[in-house]
Amino acid sequence: MRDLMNSIHTAVALAPVVATDNTAQVSAIIDTRGYDSLTFAILAGTLADADATFAVTMDHGDASNLSDAASVPTAEILGTLALAGLTFADDAETRKVGYLGAKRYVRLTITPTGNTGNAPLAVLAILGHPAIRPTANPPQ
């Protein structure tokens, strides 16, 4: 059976926002408890600036408020943070990056550079390989 829906949990990591300057867009802290995998799906709208770039970083830790946050080592990332980034030419595109680490809490940050236009962005956290299946629908 090809059932993905009952094997994942989705959470809004970054609610749709329009970045109008170079302010970093920081996601919610995602709790991975009960799941063995985490993928962030990054969504871009029409990026109005002609030279902006959007770099992605990822932090993790064991404190629920990430007071112990540390950058996720490259060896604990599926894909690359560079490939998860965007440029002004990536209108209406998506990117994905996965987390392999053992820390409980994870967050993603998108930092614009050279952005003076409107840049609609959103991030969805997709938690997979649940300890208890099927997962709730709608997600809680």
VEXDREN-2710 file (C-alpha; in Angstrom, 1 decimal):
% VEXDREN-2710
k/r/px/py/pz
1/MET/0.0/0.0/0.0
2/ARG/1.4/3.4/-0.9
3/ASP/0.2/5.4/2.1
4/LEU/2.4/8.3/3.1
5/MET/-0.4/10.4/4.8
6/ASN/-0.6/8.1/7.8
7/SER/3.2/8.0/8.2
8/ILE/3.9/11.7/8.4
9/HIS/3.0/14.6/10.6
10/THR/3.1/18.1/9.2
11/ALA/3.7/21.4/11.2
12/VAL/4.0/25.0/10.1
13/ALA/7.6/25.9/10.8
14/LEU/7.3/29.4/9.2
15/ALA/3.8/30.7/8.5
16/PRO/3.6/32.5/5.1
17/VAL/5.4/35.8/5.5
18/VAL/6.6/38.5/3.1
19/ALA/10.2/39.5/3.7
20/THR/10.7/43.1/2.7
21/ASP/14.3/43.6/3.9
22/ASN/17.2/41.5/5.2
23/THR/15.7/40.4/8.5
24/ALA/16.2/36.7/9.2
25/GLN/13.1/34.6/9.1
26/VAL/13.3/32.1/11.9
27/SER/11.1/29.1/12.0
28/ALA/9.2/27.7/15.0
29/ILE/11.1/25.2/17.1
30/ILE/10.1/21.7/15.8
31/ASP/9.9/18.9/18.4
32/THR/11.0/15.6/16.9
33/ARG/9.9/13.4/19.8
34/GLY/8.1/10.4/18.5
35/TYR/9.5/10.7/14.9
36/ASP/12.7/9.4/13.4
37/SER/13.0/11.8/10.5
38/LEU/12.4/15.5/9.8
39/THR/12.4/17.3/6.4
40/PHE/11.8/21.0/6.0
41/ALA/10.0/22.0/2.8
42/ILE/10.8/25.7/1.9
43/LEU/8.3/27.5/-0.4
44/ALA/8.9/30.7/-2.2
45/GLY/6.4/33.0/-3.9
46/THR/7.3/35.6/-6.5
47/LEU/10.5/37.1/-5.4
48/ALA/10.4/40.8/-6.4
49/ASP/14.0/41.9/-5.9
50/ALA/16.4/41.5/-8.8
51/ASP/19.5/40.5/-6.8
52/ALA/18.4/39.0/-3.5
53/THR/19.7/35.7/-2.1
54/PHE/18.2/33.7/0.7
55/ALA/20.6/31.6/2.8
56/VAL/19.4/28.7/4.9
57/THR/20.8/27.6/8.3
58/MET/19.7/25.0/10.7
59/ASP/20.1/24.8/14.5
60/HIS/19.4/22.0/17.0
61/GLY/19.5/21.3/20.7
62/ASP/17.9/19.5/23.6
63/ALA/16.3/22.4/25.4
64/SER/12.7/23.1/24.3
65/ASN/13.5/26.8/23.9
66/LEU/16.8/26.0/22.1
67/SER/18.8/28.0/24.7
68/ASP/21.5/25.4/23.9
69/ALA/21.2/25.9/20.1
70/ALA/24.1/24.9/18.0
71/SER/24.5/24.8/14.2
72/VAL/23.7/21.4/12.8
73/PRO/26.9/19.7/11.5
74/THR/27.0/19.0/7.8
75/ALA/27.1/15.2/8.5
76/GLU/23.7/15.5/10.1
77/ILE/22.0/17.2/7.2
78/LEU/20.3/15.4/4.3
79/GLY/20.9/17.4/1.1
80/THR/22.8/20.7/1.7
81/LEU/21.9/24.0/3.2
82/ALA/23.4/25.7/0.0
83/LEU/20.9/23.7/-2.1
84/ALA/18.1/24.7/0.2
85/GLY/18.8/28.4/-0.4
86/LEU/17.1/30.6/-2.9
87/THR/17.9/33.5/-5.2
88/PHE/15.8/36.2/-6.9
89/ALA/15.4/33.9/-9.9
90/ASP/13.7/31.1/-8.0
91/ASP/10.1/32.4/-8.2
92/ALA/7.4/30.0/-7.1
93/GLU/9.9/27.2/-6.3
94/THR/10.4/24.8/-3.5
95/ARG/13.5/23.5/-1.7
96/LYS/13.9/20.7/0.8
97/VAL/16.5/19.8/3.4
98/GLY/16.5/17.0/6.0
99/TYR/17.8/16.6/9.5
100/LEU/19.6/13.4/10.6
101/GLY/20.8/14.4/14.1
102/ALA/19.8/13.0/17.4
103/LYS/18.8/16.3/19.1
104/ARG/15.1/16.7/20.0
105/TYR/14.5/20.3/18.9
106/VAL/15.3/21.8/15.5
107/ARG/14.7/25.1/13.7
108/LEU/15.5/26.6/10.3
109/THR/16.4/30.2/9.5
110/ILE/16.2/31.9/6.1
111/THR/18.4/35.0/5.9
112/PRO/17.9/37.3/3.0
113/THR/20.8/39.4/1.6
114/GLY/20.2/42.3/-0.9
115/ASN/16.4/42.0/-0.4
116/THR/14.6/45.3/-0.9
117/GLY/11.5/43.8/-2.6
118/ASN/8.7/41.5/-1.5
119/ALA/9.8/37.9/-0.9
120/PRO/6.9/35.6/0.1
121/LEU/8.3/32.6/2.0
122/ALA/6.9/29.7/4.1
123/VAL/8.4/26.6/5.6
124/LEU/6.6/23.3/6.3
125/ALA/8.1/20.7/8.7
126/ILE/7.4/17.1/7.7
127/LEU/8.1/14.6/10.5
128/GLY/8.2/11.0/9.4
129/HIS/8.8/7.5/10.6
130/PRO/6.5/7.9/13.6
131/ALA/6.6/5.7/16.7
132/ILE/2.8/5.5/16.6
133/ARG/1.0/5.0/13.3
134/PRO/-1.3/6.2/11.9
135/THR/-0.6/9.8/12.6
136/ALA/-3.5/12.1/13.5
137/ASN/-5.5/13.9/10.8
138/PRO/-5.8/16.8/11.0
139/PRO/-2.3/17.1/12.6
140/GLN/-2.4/18.3/16.2
END
